[in-house]
């Protein structure tokens, strides 16, 4: 005799002739992915140790306390860890609701507008908001919010279509689907990206663009929607952008061009560092100083490094040694082995994160895990690319290693979402138990 049961039993129970249970099929319990937990804890600990070494001279000279940056970093990481822990054990159904998705998107746009209007200019870009004695970088929240908004939007569209909605009466169904799948969300994302560009924050723009594309690629959108929707979106952007630029007064055009002067400078730095002929060099020594010092630090480390704490470049030779260029100090002190170890940690994180995404039981959870795994991994390797001179210099931090309270807090939020999916948003195996 067999009968269906709720709870852990997924299929049926087989009974013996005497009425006792012979066997039953049960769903394996949901468990947090321990691999991701261990990798992140190792990166947090490793990052704090290396941050202390890289930041000690600057912290002592500028703040009078060699532990200043480590203490601040630890506080934000602790807050992020607690937030990630709470998120991990919250039901995923609380997140997959369209009002929450709309609120997250609107808050991201609001933060971007607030930064553009009231942000402080640092290193040629308006990226920071100072509140009291604290500074926050809203772009770090925007990265997390955009991934969440895409996941929520695609999940909402999928639910409506399953109920028979979103049928077109005037347009052809393929054109209507293209608008829903690509054009409308593309306009919403591009509006947020436009505000980020005007700050200007090109590194955030590039990361958001790449992560958004990755999220849409894992949604299973038909090719016809990509072609039609992409064409509609491109046409709208060209028309609106052209009208906006042509109608802009001359002074505003010059101001806009001046706003991106630092972007041109960074491209010139990259061109100069890779130029073979003297006449090809378009940046002066002051512009290339930082990347040159970074490469010196990496080269000085050799295979095994000069020893932990023994970096010379961190003594005010390499600017931002505790921030954008902490990887250079790692390579100087721990050598090629230390630098490779950092890369392997992020490769392991990417593998574990994408495995969770592969096992996701819904579109919402698949987009979330793919987006957040890509965000942390892409940001890490872009930072390493800048430190080694492989790509033009940008203000990209190394997750869990570089100093940055706002960034690391939201990195932990991303990890919490991935762990939540690994616990309750994966397809679970059915196991036959024989009594």
Beta strands, then each sheet from edge to edge (+ up, - down):
strand 1: 2-3
strand 2: 9-15
strand 3: 21-27
strand 4: 120-122
strand 5: 125-131
strand 6: 134-136
strand 7: 430-434
sheet 1: 1+ 2- 3+ 7-
sheet 2: 4+ 5- 6+
end
